[in-house]
C-alpha cells in the first residue's frame, strides 16, 4: 500500500534524498496540507498520497520517535483529514481515507500514541460522518474501521468514545445500525464490535447501553433472527426433492452463527444486559415461535408458526449452544411443564402491537426500525447543553432522573420516550426495572415450590408412575406429550430423531437444573444414584431399536445411536444397571443372533470369515513392498503440516489410499510409506491453487464417541489441475465403493438381499453371493520379499490417467 511512488510529496528541487521516516518529512507533509485545503480534481491524488505518507510516518513514530506524535497533535493535523472528508470529494478519496485510517489504528501499539490520535474527538466525527453506504467498498472499509477501533477499547480508551456527560456512544450506536445488513461479513463485524464493547467493564457505559440501546437493538435482533427462521422453515417445506440443499445449509449455518453470538453475549456475564436479552429471547422468539409451534403446529391463526421438525431441531441447537442458566431453565420449564391454556386465550385477543403488557409472549415486528429508535432515544429528555463541535449528541443524562417505574417495553419506549434505571449497584430491584419480564415469575415460583414440596414426599416408584401414567397429567403438558408422541411413529424416524436430539441436548446442558429433568426422570450424566427410570421413555426408545432391526425398517443409524445413548443414560448407574427384566428382554434379540452364529460356527468347525468387517491382517501397512506393475499411480508432492516436503505416488486400493515410493532394488515394485483408510479421510480443495488438495486422515476410532485424531494432515500438490481433479474423483469414488462393499458384507451377514455390483474400483466381481463377496484379494502374499515370483498387482488395473509411471 505504501510502496507507490511518492514523487509528488517526496520533496523535489534537490531534496529527493529526504528521509521519509522522519519528523522533518512530516513537517513537509503538513506544509503540503496547508497549501491544499480544498480538494480538487487536480490535487486529490496528491492529498491521498500525502495522508498515506503521514500515516506511514505515524506508524514509524509509534515505534521510534514520540516527537512525531507531539508535532501531529500540536498542529492538529487530524482536522485536515476530517475537512477533506466533509468536502464530499468523491468515492475515491473516501475509500482511500478509510483504508488509511484503518491501517493506522491497526498498527498503533503504544497507548500514548493511541491517546494522541483519539484526542479532540475527531475520530468520533469521522464515525458519524454520512458516508454513501450503498457503495460496497465504502461500507466494507467503514465497518472494518469501526471493528479496528473496537479492538482498542478498554477501561481507559472507552472514555474517548463514550461521553458520560452527554450520554453518547457513536462507535456502538452507529455500528449496530448495520446488524441486518445484506452482506454477511458486515453482520459478522457488527457482532464483533458489540462483543468488544460489552467486554469493557465500565458501569456507566454499560448502563447507557442498557437504558438507551438494549431494548431497540435486542428487539430488532430477535425479529431478524426469527424472520430468518421462518425463511429456513419455508425452505424445508418447499424443498421436498432436496434441490435447495445448498441454500438450506447456508440458512442453518447462519442461524447457528446467531445462536453462538447470543451465547457469546451471555457468557460475558453482564447481568443486567443478560436480563434484557433473556427476556427478549424467551418472550419474543423461543417461546412464541419455537416452543408454541410444537403443540398442534398445523393450527391456523395469525400467529406465526414453524414446522415441527424445524422447531425441534432449532430447540436442540439452543440447548447445545446456550448454557445461560436463567434462559435454559425457563425454556425447559415451559417445554416440560408448560400449559397453553392462558397462551391461547391471550393470543385469541386482538392484542395491539403497542401493548404495554410485559407478560404477553408473541413474535411481532418492532414498531420502529433500530435506526429510528436510536434517533428517537437521542432526543429524549435532552438538556440544553452546548454541543461538542462536529459530533452527534446521542442522548443526555437527564433521562436518568426519571423513576424506575417508567421503564419502557420493547415497542412503547420508542414512542413514549421514558427511560429508567440508575447507575448504582446491580441489585434485584434494578433487575426488575428492565423493560420486560421473563415470565410471570410469581406463578413460576409457585409452580416450582409446589412441585418441590410434592417431590419431597414422593417415592421413586411414584415418580416413575407419575412420569408414565395418566393421560390427564400429560394433557396439562402439551409439549411433553408431543415429545412422547413423536417417538411413537412406526413408519420412520423423521420426528423421532429431532426429539432425541432435543432430549440429549437438554440432558447435557451445563446450565440446566437437574431437578427439572428429574421430574420426567431424564437424568443428567453423572447424576446422583438413582433406583428407577422413566419407563414410558425407555419403552419408546426400545421400540425405535426394534424398528431399526426390521428388514424394512426406516430408522437411521443416528437415531439408533441416540436411542442407545439415552437408554444407557437412564438405566446405568455407578453401582450397576437398573433396567427392568421386561425391558432387557426386548433388547436381547440381536445379541442372541451373534451368540448363536458364533456357536454354530464353532460346532461346525468353521472359521469366522466375515467379522470384523475390517481385519487388521488384510490391510496394507507401512514398509510393505508391493507389485505396482499395471497399477494406476498419480505423482504428487506431499507437504506436511510441519513444512516437510516429499515426492510420492498416490494409489487407491479397495479400502485404503497409499503413498508409495519406487523400490530401488526391484523394477515395477514400490515401498509403502503411508497407508490410511478411505473411510477416515477428508478431502478438500485449496482455494488459491487448483493443483492442490488438502487431505486429512484420522486414526480409526476406538469408539463412536472418541475424538478424531489426525494421523496425516498434508497438502497434496499435483503437476496440473487435471491430475488434481482425477485424484479427487478417485478418492471420492473409493470412499463410496468402500462403504458399498461393507454394506454388502453386512447384508450377507444378516442374510438380506444384496445390491448387485459389477465393478468396485476395477475389481471385477464374478458373483454377488455371500461366499464370493470382495473383502481383500490377497490370495498371494502382498509382500515382495516373501515371494519374488509373485507379479500380481494389489491395485486395480484400470485405464491409465495422466501421472501414471511404470
C-alpha atoms as one frame of an Amber mdcrd trajectory, in Angstrom:
protein
   0.000   0.000   0.000   2.794   2.350   0.895   5.065   1.195  -1.899   3.645
   3.529  -4.513   5.634   6.416  -5.926   5.954   9.420  -3.669   7.339  11.722
  -6.325   4.701  14.426  -5.655   5.372  14.557  -1.898   8.936  13.284  -1.804
  10.440  16.741  -1.894  11.662  17.885  -5.278  14.221  20.554  -6.120  17.231
  18.612  -4.905  15.506  17.142  -1.859  14.831  13.674  -3.268  17.134  12.203
  -0.645  14.829  13.362   2.154  14.241  10.622   4.789  10.555   9.823   4.506
  10.532   8.366   8.043  11.346  11.494   9.987   9.861  14.458  11.758  11.216
  16.756   9.043   9.286  14.916   6.376   6.123  15.096   8.486   6.604  18.870
   8.694   6.929  18.975   4.945   3.716  16.988   4.531   1.974  19.357   6.923
   3.042  22.180   4.640   1.512  20.332   1.684  -1.798  20.017   3.557  -1.897
  23.689   4.448  -1.403  24.605   0.787  -4.204  22.256  -0.385  -7.114  22.785
   1.972  -9.660  22.464  -0.823  -9.970  19.180  -2.679  -9.976  19.500  -6.457
  -9.705  17.085  -9.319  -6.108  18.234  -9.803  -4.874  17.736  -6.226  -6.935
  14.819  -4.886  -4.260  12.251  -5.716  -1.673  14.452  -4.037  -3.805  14.706
  -0.893  -4.469  10.956  -0.760  -0.780  10.212  -1.124   0.038  12.825   1.499
  -2.357  11.225   4.008  -0.843   7.822   3.272   2.629   9.163   3.890   1.549
  10.824   7.144   0.066   7.520   8.293   3.269   5.690   7.498   5.303   8.226
   9.479   2.915   7.963  12.445   3.261   4.181  12.480   7.035   4.570  12.328
   6.984   7.224  15.044   4.913   4.982  17.318   7.897   2.640  17.481  10.818
   5.026  17.060  10.189   8.733  17.697   7.496  10.126  20.006   8.142  13.666
  18.749   6.235  12.724  15.595   3.014  12.487  17.605   3.845  15.655  19.511
   4.002  17.559  16.239   0.886  15.816  14.889  -1.079  16.862  17.972   0.418
  20.345  18.137  -0.584  21.141  14.543  -3.966  19.473  14.955  -3.317  17.566
  11.739  -6.294  15.250  12.171  -8.587  18.135  11.356  -7.231  18.108   7.793
  -8.447  14.506   7.428 -11.885  15.491   8.622 -12.089  18.577   6.411 -11.143
  16.560   3.341 -13.877  14.061   4.203 -16.509  16.743   4.697 -15.940  18.278
   1.288 -17.716  15.351  -0.357 -14.713  14.871  -2.523 -15.898  11.630  -4.062
 -15.778   7.895  -3.581 -12.072   7.553  -4.316 -10.987   9.887  -1.528 -13.439
   8.347   0.984 -12.221   4.825   0.294  -8.566   5.775   0.484  -9.048   7.774
   3.681 -10.956   4.982   5.452  -8.425   2.428   4.297  -5.542   4.566   5.545
  -7.162   5.237   8.923  -7.861   1.543   9.358  -4.210   0.711   8.725  -3.109
   3.463  11.096  -5.157   2.249  14.062  -4.362  -1.389  13.356  -0.638  -0.727
  13.631  -0.503   1.631  16.592   0.698  -0.320  19.624   1.570   2.270  22.292
  -1.302   3.609  24.370   0.183   7.103  24.429   0.175   7.226  20.644  -3.393
   5.965  20.621  -4.439   8.687  23.067  -2.925  11.315  20.742  -4.990  10.031
  17.824  -8.225   9.773  19.803  -7.993  13.183  21.420 -10.021  16.183  20.196
 -12.937  13.887  19.225 -12.105  13.852  15.518 -12.395  10.071  15.299 -15.973
  10.251  16.585 -16.713  12.881  13.980 -15.489  10.508  11.267 -17.642   7.720
  12.731 -20.838   9.788  12.434 -19.986  11.186   9.009 -22.684  10.447   6.423
 -20.904   8.125   4.034 -22.516   6.632   0.959 -23.108   3.161   2.364 -24.719
   1.977  -0.853 -21.155   1.701  -2.111 -19.957  -1.772  -1.078 -16.318  -0.775
  -0.843 -17.023   2.235   1.369 -19.248   0.046   3.539 -16.535  -2.603   3.871
 -13.801  -0.153   4.857 -16.094   1.761   7.211 -17.217  -1.282   9.195 -13.646
  -2.561   9.234 -12.566   0.796  10.649 -15.169   0.537  13.420 -14.101  -3.021
  14.211 -10.462  -1.952  14.459 -11.430   0.825  16.865 -13.494  -1.586  18.972
 -10.445  -3.814  19.367  -8.708  -0.864  21.056 -11.436  -0.487  23.689 -10.545
  -0.854  27.350 -11.323   0.932  30.613  -9.069   3.819  29.596  -9.816   4.270
  25.902 -13.575   3.860  26.267 -13.786   7.441  27.527 -12.681   8.690  24.122
 -15.782   7.072  22.569 -18.412   7.146  25.317 -19.158  10.560  26.790 -20.777
  10.073  30.175 -21.849  13.715  30.424 -23.725  13.831  27.137 -24.577  10.111
  27.085 -23.428   9.391  23.540 -21.503   6.429  22.188 -21.272   6.735  18.416
 -18.903   3.800  17.893 -21.548   1.437  19.255 -24.762   3.069  18.045 -23.516
   3.605  14.505 -22.254   0.007  14.279 -25.440  -1.737  15.433 -27.445   0.012
  12.730 -25.920  -2.494  10.307 -26.869  -5.601  12.325 -29.140  -6.803   9.500
 -27.009  -5.697   6.557 -27.400  -7.973   3.500 -23.655  -8.669   3.417 -22.726
 -11.385   5.908 -19.235 -10.003   6.531 -20.744  -6.704   7.674 -23.086  -8.520
  10.077 -20.167 -10.520  11.482 -18.187  -7.318  12.013 -21.127  -5.746  13.873
 -21.285  -8.753  16.196 -17.570  -8.468  16.864 -17.904  -4.763  17.655 -20.774
  -5.286  20.098 -18.936  -8.087  21.900 -15.839  -5.931  22.219 -17.990  -3.179
  23.705 -19.802  -5.456  26.171 -16.481  -6.824  27.443 -15.376  -3.407  28.710
 -16.155  -3.253  32.427 -17.296   0.349  32.567 -20.539   0.543  34.517 -21.617
   3.961  33.250 -21.164   2.872  29.641 -22.949  -0.455  30.199 -25.867   1.304
  31.914 -26.110   3.615  28.929 -26.261   0.608  26.612 -28.975  -0.958  28.743
 -31.052   2.185  29.137 -30.691   3.669  25.664 -29.994   0.860  23.207 -30.593
  -2.605  24.655 -34.335  -2.825  24.036 -34.278  -1.401  20.494 -31.249  -3.482
  19.500 -32.318  -6.771  21.062 -35.924  -6.476  19.877 -34.832  -5.834  16.299
 -32.168  -8.542  16.530 -34.704 -11.086  17.781 -37.101 -10.166  14.983 -34.307
 -10.527  12.437 -33.367 -13.971  13.776 -36.993 -15.075  13.836 -37.593 -13.903
  10.276 -34.533 -15.874   9.266 -36.013 -18.944  10.995 -39.270 -18.577   9.071
 -37.275 -18.379   5.835 -35.427 -21.533   6.859 -38.724 -23.293   7.572 -40.168
 -22.234   4.212 -37.095 -23.678   2.518 -37.673 -27.001   4.291 -41.376 -27.060
   3.473 -40.991 -26.259  -0.232 -37.925 -28.382  -0.924 -39.405 -31.866  -0.962
 -36.929 -33.068  -3.596 -33.903 -31.582  -1.784 -32.914 -29.350  -4.679 -32.132
 -26.401  -2.420 -29.824 -28.290  -0.121 -27.088 -25.680  -0.550 -29.427 -22.821
   0.373 -30.778 -24.768   3.355 -27.258 -25.495   4.552 -26.416 -21.773   4.378
 -29.568 -20.838   6.295 -28.840 -23.358   9.037 -25.229 -22.177   9.298 -26.394
 -18.569   9.591 -28.832 -19.463  12.354 -26.165 -21.345  14.287 -23.983 -18.237
  13.975 -26.820 -16.253  15.558 -27.037 -18.683  18.481 -23.291 -18.606  19.045
 -23.394 -14.800  19.011 -26.184 -14.761  21.591 -24.224 -17.186  23.736 -21.124
 -15.014  23.401 -23.114 -12.088  24.816 -24.472 -14.157  27.682 -21.113 -15.602
  28.748 -19.681 -12.091  29.120 -21.933 -12.182  32.184 -23.084  -8.594  32.281
 -26.077  -9.277  34.477 -28.480  -6.516  33.512 -27.738  -6.909  29.792 -28.296
 -10.650  30.150 -31.656  -9.984  31.779 -32.820  -7.829  28.875 -31.552 -10.287
  26.270 -33.036 -13.281  28.087 -36.420 -11.537  28.285 -36.460 -10.852  24.574
 -35.242 -14.292  23.559 -37.827 -16.075  25.690 -40.868 -13.848  25.210 -40.306
 -12.771  21.605 -38.601 -15.748  19.966 -38.018 -19.074  21.707 -41.414 -19.430
  23.368 -43.826 -17.856  20.851 -42.084 -19.141  17.706 -40.133 -22.269  18.660
 -41.976 -23.847  21.594 -45.542 -22.911  20.688 -45.000 -24.475  17.268 -44.563
 -27.854  18.963 -48.179 -28.098  20.020 -50.545 -28.630  17.102 -48.238 -26.991
  14.532 -50.926 -27.120  11.833 -53.324 -24.992  13.831 -54.432 -21.950  11.940
 -54.333 -18.370  13.057 -52.337 -15.266  12.512 -49.645 -16.241  14.974 -46.535
 -17.312  13.009 -45.538 -20.950  13.334 -42.854 -23.225  12.006 -42.967 -26.918
  11.238 -42.471 -29.500  13.977 -39.102 -30.923  12.820 -37.633 -27.446  12.331
 -38.852 -26.379  15.767 -37.380 -29.479  17.415 -34.081 -29.091  15.608 -33.728
 -25.410  16.484 -34.572 -26.035  20.141 -31.976 -28.796  20.314 -29.407 -26.351
  18.950 -30.411 -23.771  21.551 -29.717 -26.250  24.347 -26.496 -27.445  22.730
 -25.056 -23.953  22.258 -26.509 -21.749  25.011 -25.823 -22.631  28.657 -27.073
 -19.492  30.416 -28.942 -20.968  33.379 -31.874 -18.496  33.660 -32.627 -18.844
  29.958 -32.312 -22.612  29.523 -34.168 -23.386  32.753 -37.064 -21.079  31.895
 -37.217 -22.571  28.414 -37.093 -26.142  29.743 -39.757 -25.320  32.320 -42.222
 -24.450  29.572 -41.304 -27.456  27.412 -41.571 -29.959  30.254 -44.363 -28.427
  32.336 -45.938 -25.725  30.180 -49.670 -25.314  29.665 -51.055 -23.393  26.699
 -54.477 -22.570  28.141 -53.542 -18.997  29.063 -51.434 -18.537  25.978 -54.209
 -19.360  23.558 -56.620 -17.156  25.497 -54.248 -14.233  25.196 -53.438 -14.984
  21.600 -57.104 -15.047  20.715 -57.486 -11.490  21.879 -56.679  -8.721  19.499
 -53.596  -7.523  21.309 -52.462  -4.197  19.867 -48.879  -4.075  18.619 -48.115
  -1.329  21.100 -49.400  -3.317  24.072 -47.584  -2.467  27.274 -48.259  -5.811
  28.970 -44.844  -7.322  29.546 -46.160 -10.862  30.030 -47.557 -11.160  26.515
 -45.456 -13.607  24.563 -45.644 -13.005  20.861 -43.369 -12.875  17.871 -44.029
  -9.427  16.417 -42.098  -6.916  14.411 -40.872  -3.855  16.353 -42.925  -0.769
  15.599 -39.819   1.202  14.680 -36.612   0.343  12.921 -33.475   0.256  15.036
 -32.109   3.412  13.427 -35.357   5.255  14.069 -35.492   4.049  17.682 -31.947
   5.195  18.355 -32.700   8.559  16.771 -35.771   8.986  18.986 -33.850   7.982
  22.099 -31.229  10.564  21.245 -33.689  13.403  21.826 -35.351  12.062  24.987
 -35.005  14.374  27.953 -32.078  16.144  26.368 -30.599  19.029  28.315 -29.782
  22.295  26.685 -26.054  21.968  26.827 -23.509  23.216  24.389 -22.770  20.519
  21.858 -19.283  19.478  21.140 -18.204  20.567  17.670 -18.650  18.158  14.802
 -20.213  15.470  16.921 -23.594  13.918  17.435 -25.169  14.021  20.872 -26.863
  10.676  21.150 -28.631  11.362  24.441 -28.447  13.204  27.728 -28.177  12.009
  31.288 -31.319  13.879  32.307 -33.157  10.677  31.403 -31.644   9.062  34.465
 -33.587  11.356  36.776 -36.805   9.600  35.854 -38.115   6.861  38.111 -37.764
   3.154  37.563 -41.492   2.722  37.069 -41.148   4.499  33.740 -39.053   1.764
  32.172 -40.440   1.139  28.724 -41.231  -2.019  26.874 -39.779  -3.073  23.561
 -42.440  -1.398  21.459 -43.695   1.540  23.553 -40.476   3.045  24.887 -39.690
   4.400  21.465 -42.948   6.374  21.362 -43.237   7.438  24.990 -39.595   8.358
  25.469 -39.338   7.041  29.019 -36.085   5.741  30.352 -35.312   4.281  33.754
 -32.684   2.701  35.818 -29.973   4.233  37.936 -26.254   3.717  37.685 -25.921
   2.150  41.100 -25.108  -1.389  42.098 -26.712  -4.349  40.336 -29.464  -5.240
  42.820 -32.583  -7.340  42.424 -34.628  -4.151  42.373 -32.605  -2.889  39.438
 -33.197  -6.071  37.504 -36.935  -5.620  37.992 -36.661  -2.249  36.273 -35.831
  -3.876  32.959 -38.286  -3.398  30.171 -39.846  -6.852  30.079 -40.476  -9.739
  32.425 -39.044 -13.150  31.660 -42.159 -14.993  32.694 -44.991 -14.463  35.127
 -42.465 -15.085  37.841 -44.839 -15.421  40.750 -46.706 -18.233  39.015 -43.456
 -19.877  38.046 -42.177 -19.727  41.629 -45.431 -21.137  42.938 -45.253 -23.966
  40.431 -41.638 -24.726  41.315 -42.234 -24.557  45.056 -45.324 -26.741  44.838
 -43.528 -29.307  42.769 -40.551 -29.360  45.120 -42.752 -29.948  48.205 -44.615
 -32.686  46.395 -41.400 -34.354  45.252 -40.046 -34.450  48.796 -42.902 -36.756
  49.813 -42.796 -38.949  46.704 -41.034 -42.275  46.376 -39.036 -43.250  43.304
 -41.735 -45.707  42.253 -44.371 -42.998  42.479 -42.167 -40.686  40.430 -41.878
 -43.308  37.720 -45.610 -43.869  37.738 -46.246 -40.147  37.587 -43.968 -39.814
  34.583 -45.599 -42.628  32.669 -49.216 -42.871  33.750 -52.352 -40.892  33.302
 -53.400 -39.119  30.158 -54.810 -36.330  32.279 -51.346 -35.478  33.546 -49.988
 -35.386  30.030 -52.889 -33.317  28.831 -51.679 -30.461  31.026 -48.224 -30.841
  29.478 -48.887 -30.460  25.741 -45.246 -30.057  24.769 -44.064 -33.070  26.744
 -46.980 -35.053  25.349 -45.846 -34.107  21.858 -42.315 -35.294  22.653 -43.528
 -38.742  23.638 -45.942 -38.895  20.730 -43.209 -38.069  18.196 -41.224 -41.097
  19.383 -44.138 -43.399  18.532 -44.083 -43.134  14.741 -43.773 -46.685  13.333
 -43.126 -45.588   9.745 -39.927 -43.562  10.000 -37.780 -41.536  12.373 -38.326
 -38.115  10.803 -39.625 -36.578  14.049 -38.071 -39.064  16.453 -34.512 -38.112
  15.523 -35.103 -34.445  16.369 -36.879 -35.319  19.617 -33.933 -37.452  20.673
 -31.572 -34.605  19.765 -33.594 -32.268  21.968 -33.659 -34.667  24.941 -29.937
 -35.328  24.581 -29.125 -31.609  24.345 -31.249 -30.760  27.380 -29.689 -33.509
  29.500 -26.143 -32.399  28.585 -26.692 -28.648  29.038 -24.352 -27.355  31.760
 -26.766 -24.631  32.820 -29.727 -26.971  33.263 -31.113 -27.530  36.743 -31.081
 -31.344  37.209 -34.301 -31.185  39.215 -36.241 -30.083  36.162 -35.138 -33.137
  34.221 -35.687 -35.447  37.174 -39.376 -34.574  37.059 -39.578 -36.633  33.877
 -36.805 -38.921  35.134 -34.316 -37.893  32.470 -31.089 -37.825  34.492 -28.120
 -35.750  33.510 -24.769 -37.501  33.008 -23.022 -38.035  36.319 -26.223 -37.524
  38.307 -26.613 -38.888  41.828 -27.503 -42.511  42.401 -30.929 -43.492  41.093
 -33.125 -46.527  41.599 -35.709 -46.043  38.875 -36.102 -44.553  35.416 -38.755
 -43.290  33.012 -40.470 -46.449  31.798 -42.517 -44.625  29.189 -39.449 -43.114
  27.567 -37.494 -46.369  27.835 -40.220 -48.315  26.063 -40.305 -45.831  23.230
 -36.539 -45.982  22.867 -36.649 -49.780  22.775 -39.401 -49.596  20.165 -37.125
 -47.462  17.977 -34.385 -50.067  18.344 -36.815 -52.814  17.413 -37.930 -50.931
  14.292 -34.284 -50.416  13.327 -33.779 -54.202  13.332 -36.669 -54.885  10.947
 -35.815 -55.763   7.297 -37.943 -52.877   6.049 -37.080 -50.541   8.919 -36.553
 -46.876   8.140 -34.594 -45.919  11.237 -31.308 -44.147  10.609 -28.116 -45.034
  12.424 -28.002 -41.613  14.081 -31.459 -42.212  15.566 -30.448 -45.652  16.776
 -27.264 -44.337  18.366 -29.068 -41.529  20.192 -31.669 -44.033  21.437 -28.893
 -46.209  22.841 -27.186 -43.231  24.477 -30.362 -42.009  26.159 -31.304 -45.502
  27.343 -27.860 -46.049  28.854 -28.102 -42.634  30.470 -31.341 -43.718  32.140
 -30.511 -47.220  33.363 -26.762 -47.253  34.028 -25.513 -46.154  37.430 -22.156
 -46.249  39.174 -23.226 -49.406  41.001 -24.683 -51.243  38.018 -27.712 -51.385
  35.747 -31.255 -50.817  36.986 -33.101 -51.836  33.826 -36.193 -53.984  34.347
 -36.121 -57.551  33.110 -39.053 -56.933  30.796 -37.122 -54.141  29.072 -33.879
 -56.085  28.969 -35.632 -58.982  27.297 -36.680 -56.701  24.450 -33.038 -55.858
  23.782 -31.636 -59.424  23.761 -32.705 -60.409  20.195 -29.631 -59.005  18.332
 -27.238 -60.448  20.923 -28.936 -63.817  20.511 -28.233 -63.698  16.774 -24.493
 -63.147  17.216 -24.210 -65.672  20.035 -25.996 -68.405  18.075 -23.966 -67.596
  14.961 -20.732 -67.930  16.895 -21.916 -71.188  18.446 -22.927 -72.574  15.052
 -19.501 -71.791  13.540 -17.724 -73.441  16.445 -19.880 -76.566  16.319 -19.248
 -76.956  12.602 -15.569 -76.242  12.997 -15.685 -73.356  10.529 -13.551 -70.224
  10.876 -15.021 -66.721  11.150 -14.614 -65.143   7.717 -16.984 -62.186   7.800
 -16.297 -60.422  11.074 -14.823 -57.993  11.803 -15.610 -56.066   8.654 -12.089
 -54.604   8.558  -9.385 -57.077   9.517  -6.026 -55.753  10.526  -4.120 -58.543
   8.809  -5.680 -57.680   5.448  -4.675 -54.018   5.464  -1.657 -52.582   3.706
   0.927 -51.374   6.197   3.889 -49.019   6.134   7.038 -50.567   4.574   5.077
 -53.248   2.697   6.679 -53.960  -0.705   4.007 -54.092  -3.406   3.890 -55.078
  -7.054   2.912 -51.883  -8.862   3.059 -53.219 -12.433  -0.070 -52.228 -14.360
  -1.207 -50.155 -11.388  -2.686 -46.705 -11.578  -0.454 -44.177  -9.813  -0.522
 -40.385  -9.683   2.657 -38.486  -8.859   2.333 -35.762  -6.234   4.268 -33.646
  -3.775   3.178 -34.123  -0.167   3.622 -31.044   2.034   3.020 -31.876   5.679
   1.747 -29.516   8.339   5.218 -29.036   9.792   6.601 -27.909   6.414   8.138
 -31.205   5.276   8.020 -31.911   1.538   8.408 -35.315  -0.172   7.695 -36.793
  -3.604   5.293 -39.737  -3.574   2.921 -41.722  -5.802  -0.738 -41.843  -4.798
  -2.576 -45.158  -5.184  -6.134 -46.092  -4.215  -6.895 -49.628  -3.056 -10.206
 -51.227  -2.036 -10.323 -49.765   1.452  -7.177 -47.647   1.592  -5.151 -44.952
  -0.053  -1.400 -45.426  -0.083   1.631 -43.244  -0.648   4.463 -45.252  -2.207
   7.943 -44.656  -3.500   9.744 -46.872  -6.049  11.713 -49.844  -4.754  15.269
 -49.202  -5.930  16.089 -52.917  -5.794  13.248 -54.179  -7.980  11.744 -52.617
 -11.103   7.965 -52.147 -11.004   7.714 -52.557  -7.247   7.187 -49.925  -4.597
   7.558 -49.428  -0.840   4.544 -48.153   1.118   5.411 -45.043   3.110   1.897
 -44.367   4.363  -1.467 -46.143   4.219  -4.790 -44.933   5.598  -8.424 -45.996
   5.427 -10.599 -44.171   2.906 -13.469 -44.112   5.393 -11.418 -41.939   7.754
 -10.340 -39.420   5.105 -11.412 -35.839   4.421 -10.546 -34.208   1.097 -10.985
 -30.506   0.344  -9.725 -28.260  -2.411  -7.241 -25.453  -1.889  -8.903 -22.133
  -2.625  -5.999 -20.417  -4.339  -4.375 -23.441  -6.025  -6.295 -25.639  -8.468
  -3.453 -28.163  -8.458  -3.630 -28.963  -4.744  -5.801 -30.886  -2.291  -5.897
 -30.730   1.487  -6.160 -34.273   2.824  -6.712 -35.271   6.451  -6.804 -38.926
   7.531  -7.863 -39.693  11.091  -6.890 -42.627  13.211  -9.647 -45.300  13.251
 -11.883 -44.505  16.203 -11.853 -46.927  19.102 -15.412 -45.926  19.976 -18.158
 -43.849  18.326 -17.515 -41.035  20.794 -13.734 -40.807  20.745 -12.278 -37.561
  19.445 -10.807 -37.855  15.922  -7.027 -37.815  15.886  -5.316 -36.973  12.569
  -2.517 -39.334  11.543  -1.950 -37.430   8.290  -2.649 -33.761   7.633  -0.993
 -32.578   4.452  -1.380 -30.714   1.171  -1.039 -32.836  -1.968   0.254 -30.833
  -4.946  -0.104 -32.388  -8.412   1.573 -31.408 -11.645  -1.583 -29.805 -13.061
  -5.235 -29.294 -12.259  -6.333 -32.234 -14.447  -4.404 -34.708 -12.318  -5.711
 -32.971  -9.195  -9.311 -33.433 -10.338  -8.673 -37.091 -11.218  -7.097 -37.744
  -7.830 -10.024 -36.122  -6.020 -12.514 -38.166  -8.039 -10.683 -41.423  -7.365
 -10.555 -40.746  -3.637 -14.237 -39.825  -3.553 -15.203 -42.889  -5.581 -13.021
 -45.032  -3.353 -14.905 -43.898  -0.247 -18.239 -44.689  -1.861 -17.126 -48.099
  -3.037 -15.567 -48.978   0.308 -18.813 -48.128   2.026 -20.773 -50.136  -0.546
 -18.622 -53.195  -0.034 -19.028 -53.055   3.733 -22.785 -52.685   3.366 -22.779
 -55.756   1.127 -20.906 -57.709   3.760 -23.377 -56.619   6.439 -26.257 -57.604
   4.161 -24.694 -61.026   3.568 -24.116 -61.444   7.288 -27.792 -60.750   8.021
 -28.983 -62.761   5.013 -30.502 -59.694   3.363 -30.768 -59.059  -0.389 -27.512
 -57.744  -1.856 -27.394 -54.956  -4.414 -25.559 -56.437  -7.450 -22.307 -54.685
  -8.380 -20.158 -55.488 -11.378 -17.049 -53.499 -10.512 -15.508 -51.831  -7.494
 -12.536 -49.657  -8.396 -11.615 -52.015 -11.211 -12.149 -55.272  -9.308 -14.443
 -57.445 -11.362 -16.935 -59.283  -9.205 -17.890 -62.553 -10.728 -20.553 -63.303
  -8.149 -22.519 -61.421  -5.558 -23.149 -64.366  -3.324 -22.003 -64.262   0.246
 -19.197 -66.718  -0.490 -17.615 -64.504  -3.132 -18.086 -61.037  -1.714 -14.977
 -58.943  -2.237 -13.160 -58.312   1.005  -9.445 -58.269   0.220  -7.972 -60.095
  -2.766  -4.766 -61.372  -1.228  -4.615 -64.958  -2.409  -0.906 -64.431  -2.975
   1.347 -62.767  -0.462   1.467 -58.998  -0.969   4.947 -58.624   0.456   7.525
 -58.876  -2.273  10.280 -60.106  -0.008   8.345 -63.289   0.755   7.827 -64.421
  -2.835   9.773 -62.564  -5.574   7.994 -64.516  -8.300   4.588 -63.146  -7.460
   3.709 -60.500 -10.057   0.030 -59.915  -9.240  -0.893 -56.304  -8.633  -2.740
 -55.491  -5.445  -4.137 -52.381  -7.076  -6.856 -52.097  -9.650  -5.926 -52.442
 -13.294  -7.793 -49.540 -14.742  -7.372 -47.125 -17.585  -4.253 -45.070 -17.229
  -4.551 -41.449 -16.181  -2.078 -38.598 -16.547   0.637 -39.053 -13.990   0.978
 -42.783 -14.483   4.505 -44.114 -14.157   5.935 -47.586 -14.673
